[in-house]
Amino acid sequence: MSSAPISHGLRTAPRDHDELAEGEPPEANADPAQHGLRTTWPLHRRQLGQLAAGWAVLTLLWIAMGKLITGPFEGGAIVRTDVRAAEWLAQRRTPTWNSLTFWGSYLAETLTKVVVTAVVALVLLKVWRRWLEPLVVAVALVVEAAAFIVVTNIVGRPRPDVPRLDGSPVDSSFPSGHVAAAAAYGAFAVIVCWHTRKWWPRLLAVGIATMVTLIVSLSRAYRGMHFASDIVAGVVLGCGSVLLAVAVLGRSPEGARFLAARGGQHDSTEGDPCPS
């Protein structure tokens, strides 16, 4: 007589939550907060390739612009205006403005931008438990810095021939790395605009980012470190780095999910006089 397995009426003991079933991936029992944080990482092979391609385009364009200024356009109107502006500012220096522009320039010093970016990125990560916002800030700065280093060393434009109030380990003027870094702070304004539809926080964020860029720009020109065209090139490079970071990370699967969810929340608050 064959005996059938006796299973009817027996209850299976509940499985310990820490015990993994055979073949079950470890992620299934990972801590929910940690698991959620891992799933928000927006930098994959495709995004890294897009960022590398974008960086290459920015770098090549700025090398071309720098070579034009130091080559065919060297005796043109742009360079003549650069020289006159540098001399005009140098002739109007005062002790007060020397001090003010020192601190204005320091807003985008290497140490300042690294510390500010690291602190803000950690705060954003802690608050929203998501990688998108901190990486937009960090990637914009990394792209800007990487492009600047290559461009300034290849172009090698001499700094203005006026008394300079600062020293620099890089004896090349084009583009302004300080100004490019200041413009890259615009990533903070993008994040504010992602998280609110109220006009005043958006206006405040954009206004602060613009003011910082203007202060750094005027300070670097006043202190004899850059020509006007170097500063314009720095502003555009910084803004271009922010746009690249936002475009690539915002279109990643993780970034697209977040932005789509935010769009749904905004649609649902159309009747709210003060939507968040």
C-alpha positions as CSV (number, residue, x, y, z in Angstrom):
1,M,0.0,0.0,0.0
2,S,1.4,3.3,-1.1
3,S,1.5,6.1,1.4
4,A,0.6,9.7,0.3
5,P,2.4,12.6,1.8
6,I,0.5,13.8,4.9
7,S,0.1,17.5,4.2
8,H,-3.6,18.1,4.6
9,G,-4.4,20.1,7.7
10,L,-0.8,21.0,8.5
11,R,0.2,24.6,8.6
12,T,3.5,25.7,7.3
13,A,5.4,27.6,10.0
14,P,5.9,31.2,9.1
15,R,9.2,32.0,7.5
16,D,11.6,34.2,9.3
17,H,11.8,37.6,7.5
18,D,15.6,37.3,7.5
19,E,15.5,33.9,5.8
20,L,15.7,33.9,2.1
21,A,13.7,31.4,0.0
22,E,15.8,29.4,-2.5
23,G,16.3,31.4,-5.6
24,E,15.0,34.7,-4.1
25,P,17.2,37.7,-4.9
26,P,18.8,39.3,-1.8
27,E,17.3,42.7,-2.8
28,A,13.8,41.4,-2.0
29,N,14.6,41.3,1.7
30,A,16.8,44.4,1.8
31,D,16.0,47.3,4.1
32,P,13.2,49.2,2.3
33,A,14.9,52.6,2.7
34,Q,18.2,51.3,1.4
35,H,16.5,49.4,-1.4
36,G,14.5,52.5,-2.4
37,L,17.7,54.6,-2.5
38,R,19.5,52.1,-4.8
39,T,16.6,52.0,-7.2
40,T,16.8,55.8,-7.7
41,W,20.4,55.8,-9.0
42,P,20.0,57.5,-12.5
43,L,23.6,57.0,-13.8
44,H,23.8,53.9,-16.0
45,R,26.0,53.1,-19.0
46,R,23.7,55.0,-21.4
47,Q,23.7,58.1,-19.2
48,L,27.5,58.0,-18.7
49,G,27.9,57.8,-22.5
50,Q,25.6,60.7,-23.1
51,L,27.4,62.8,-20.4
52,A,30.8,61.9,-22.0
53,A,29.5,62.9,-25.4
54,G,28.1,66.1,-24.2
55,W,31.3,67.0,-22.3
56,A,33.3,66.3,-25.5
57,V,31.0,68.6,-27.5
58,L,31.3,71.4,-25.0
59,T,35.0,71.0,-24.7
60,L,35.6,71.1,-28.5
61,L,33.3,74.1,-29.0
62,W,35.1,76.1,-26.3
63,I,38.5,75.1,-27.6
64,A,37.4,76.4,-31.0
65,M,36.2,79.7,-29.6
66,G,39.3,80.1,-27.6
67,K,41.5,79.4,-30.6
68,L,39.5,81.9,-32.7
69,I,40.0,84.6,-30.0
70,T,43.7,84.0,-29.7
71,G,44.2,83.5,-33.4
72,P,42.2,85.0,-36.3
73,F,40.3,87.4,-34.0
74,E,43.3,88.5,-32.0
75,G,43.4,92.0,-33.5
76,G,39.6,92.3,-33.8
77,A,36.9,94.2,-32.0
78,I,36.4,91.6,-29.3
79,V,40.0,91.6,-28.2
80,R,40.3,95.4,-28.4
81,T,37.2,95.7,-26.2
82,D,38.6,93.1,-23.8
83,V,41.8,95.1,-23.4
84,R,40.1,98.4,-22.9
85,A,37.7,97.0,-20.3
86,A,40.5,95.4,-18.3
87,E,42.5,98.6,-18.3
88,W,39.5,100.7,-17.4
89,L,38.7,98.5,-14.3
90,A,42.4,98.4,-13.2
91,Q,42.5,102.3,-13.2
92,R,39.5,102.6,-11.0
93,R,40.5,100.3,-8.1
94,T,39.9,101.3,-4.5
95,P,40.8,99.6,-1.2
96,T,37.1,99.0,-0.5
97,W,36.4,97.4,-3.9
98,N,39.6,95.4,-3.6
99,S,38.3,93.9,-0.4
100,L,34.7,93.3,-1.7
101,T,35.9,91.7,-4.9
102,F,38.2,89.4,-2.9
103,W,35.1,87.9,-1.1
104,G,33.1,88.0,-4.3
105,S,35.7,86.0,-6.1
106,Y,35.9,83.6,-3.2
107,L,32.2,82.6,-3.7
108,A,33.5,80.3,-6.5
109,E,36.9,79.3,-5.3
110,T,37.8,75.6,-5.7
111,L,37.4,74.9,-2.0
112,T,34.2,76.8,-1.8
113,K,32.5,75.1,-4.7
114,V,33.6,71.7,-3.6
115,V,32.4,72.1,0.0
116,V,29.1,73.8,-1.0
117,T,28.3,71.1,-3.6
118,A,29.1,68.3,-1.2
119,V,27.1,69.7,1.7
120,V,24.1,70.6,-0.5
121,A,24.2,67.2,-2.2
122,L,24.2,65.4,1.2
123,V,21.3,67.5,2.4
124,L,19.3,66.8,-0.7
125,L,20.0,63.1,-0.4
126,K,19.0,63.1,3.2
127,V,15.8,65.0,2.6
128,W,14.4,63.3,-0.4
129,R,16.1,59.9,-0.2
130,R,16.7,60.0,-4.0
131,W,19.9,60.4,-6.1
132,L,18.5,62.6,-8.8
133,E,18.8,66.0,-7.2
134,P,22.2,65.6,-5.6
135,L,23.6,64.1,-8.8
136,V,22.3,67.0,-10.9
137,V,24.2,69.4,-8.7
138,A,27.4,67.3,-8.6
139,V,27.4,66.3,-12.3
140,A,26.9,69.8,-13.5
141,L,30.0,70.9,-11.5
142,V,32.1,67.9,-12.6
143,V,31.3,68.5,-16.3
144,E,32.1,72.2,-16.0
145,A,35.4,71.6,-14.2
146,A,36.5,68.8,-16.6
147,A,35.7,70.9,-19.6
148,F,37.4,74.0,-18.1
149,I,40.7,72.1,-17.3
150,V,41.0,70.8,-20.8
151,V,40.0,74.0,-22.6
152,T,42.2,76.4,-20.5
153,N,45.3,74.3,-21.0
154,I,44.9,73.9,-24.7
155,V,43.9,77.5,-25.5
156,G,46.5,79.1,-23.2
157,R,45.3,82.6,-23.5
158,P,47.4,85.1,-21.5
159,R,45.7,86.9,-18.7
160,P,45.1,90.7,-19.0
161,D,48.3,92.8,-19.0
162,V,47.3,94.7,-15.8
163,P,48.3,94.4,-12.2
164,R,46.5,91.3,-10.9
165,L,45.2,91.1,-7.4
166,D,45.1,87.3,-7.2
167,G,47.5,84.4,-8.0
168,S,46.4,81.3,-9.8
169,P,48.0,77.9,-10.4
170,V,46.6,78.0,-14.0
171,D,48.2,80.8,-15.9
172,S,45.5,80.9,-18.7
173,S,42.6,83.2,-19.0
174,F,40.1,81.5,-21.2
175,P,37.5,80.7,-20.0
176,S,36.9,81.9,-16.5
177,G,36.7,78.8,-14.3
178,H,35.3,80.8,-11.3
179,V,32.5,82.2,-13.4
180,A,31.7,78.8,-14.9
181,A,31.5,77.3,-11.5
182,A,29.3,80.2,-10.3
183,A,26.9,79.6,-13.3
184,A,26.9,75.9,-12.5
185,Y,25.2,76.8,-9.1
186,G,22.2,77.4,-11.3
187,A,21.5,73.6,-10.8
188,F,20.2,74.6,-7.4
189,A,17.6,76.8,-9.0
190,V,16.5,74.0,-11.3
191,I,15.9,71.7,-8.3
192,V,13.8,74.4,-6.6
193,C,11.7,74.8,-9.8
194,W,11.2,71.0,-9.8
195,H,9.8,71.0,-6.3
196,T,7.4,74.0,-6.4
197,R,5.1,75.9,-8.7
198,K,5.0,78.9,-6.4
199,W,6.4,81.9,-8.2
200,W,8.3,83.4,-5.3
201,P,10.6,80.5,-4.4
202,R,11.4,80.1,-8.1
203,L,12.1,83.8,-8.6
204,L,14.2,83.8,-5.4
205,A,16.3,80.8,-6.5
206,V,16.9,82.1,-10.0
207,G,17.7,85.6,-8.6
208,I,20.2,84.2,-6.1
209,A,21.9,82.1,-8.8
210,T,22.0,85.1,-11.2
211,M,23.4,87.4,-8.5
212,V,26.1,85.0,-7.5
213,T,27.2,84.7,-11.1
214,L,27.2,88.5,-11.6
215,I,29.2,89.1,-8.4
216,V,31.8,86.5,-9.3
217,S,32.0,87.8,-12.9
218,L,32.6,91.4,-11.9
219,S,35.0,90.4,-9.2
220,R,37.2,88.4,-11.5
221,A,37.3,91.1,-14.1
222,Y,38.0,93.8,-11.5
223,R,40.9,91.9,-10.1
224,G,42.5,91.6,-13.5
225,M,42.2,87.9,-13.8
226,H,40.0,87.7,-16.9
227,F,38.9,89.5,-20.0
228,A,35.2,90.2,-20.6
229,S,35.1,87.5,-23.3
230,D,36.6,84.9,-20.8
231,I,33.7,85.7,-18.4
232,V,31.0,85.4,-21.1
233,A,32.5,82.0,-22.1
234,G,32.5,80.9,-18.5
235,V,28.9,81.8,-17.9
236,V,27.8,79.9,-21.0
237,L,30.0,76.9,-20.1
238,G,28.5,76.7,-16.6
239,C,24.9,77.0,-17.9
240,G,25.6,74.5,-20.6
241,S,26.9,72.0,-18.0
242,V,23.7,72.4,-16.0
243,L,21.5,71.9,-19.1
244,L,23.5,68.8,-20.0
245,A,23.2,67.3,-16.4
246,V,19.4,68.1,-16.3
247,A,18.8,66.7,-19.8
248,V,20.7,63.4,-19.3
249,L,19.6,62.7,-15.7
250,G,16.1,63.9,-16.1
251,R,15.6,61.6,-19.0
252,S,17.0,58.5,-17.3
253,P,14.3,56.0,-16.2
254,E,14.6,57.1,-12.6
255,G,14.5,60.8,-13.4
256,A,11.7,60.4,-15.9
257,R,9.6,58.6,-13.2
258,F,10.1,61.4,-10.7
259,L,9.4,64.2,-13.2
260,A,6.3,62.4,-14.4
261,A,5.1,62.0,-10.8
262,R,5.7,65.6,-10.1
263,G,3.7,66.5,-13.2
264,G,0.8,64.4,-12.0
265,Q,0.9,66.2,-8.6
266,H,1.0,69.6,-10.3
267,D,-2.0,68.7,-12.5
268,S,-4.0,67.6,-9.4
269,T,-3.4,71.0,-7.7
270,E,-4.5,73.2,-10.5
271,G,-7.5,74.4,-8.4
272,D,-5.2,75.1,-5.4
273,P,-4.4,78.8,-5.2
274,C,-1.0,78.0,-3.6
275,P,0.1,74.7,-5.0
276,S,3.3,73.3,-3.5
